[in-house]
Amino acid sequence: MYSPVVLIVDDDPGLLRLFSALVERLGCETLRAPGGVKALDTLDETTPDLLILDLAMPEISGLDVLRHVRRTPRLDSMKVMILTARPNMVREVEALGIDCWVSKPVMPNDFLDAVQGLLDEA
């Protein structure tokens, strides 16, 4: 049986663990990246079914990771969910092409519903 692969990118270690544990409840394989640099390295090696991406990160922002994703044809079919505590940035990322966004803080059931919805579309 196929398990969807989900890459979760967040610079907050606690949130990274929490989101990973929640996604694993859905039967997914999770990959974790504690920032944009690791996210880009991981995306160079694999094509996840879903990218869950925090926007506000040091070094390489989630916005820069998203720009890379949209310039890489191999990643075209990958779904993208944005996590952000800065809803004012959503318009800019929507223009680049995302499948949904979730405002932090997020309730676990709302997060899981959004993830499951995207995986059902994949």
Order of alpha helices (4+ residues) and beta strands (2+ residues): beta-alpha-beta-alpha-beta-alpha-beta-alpha-beta-alpha
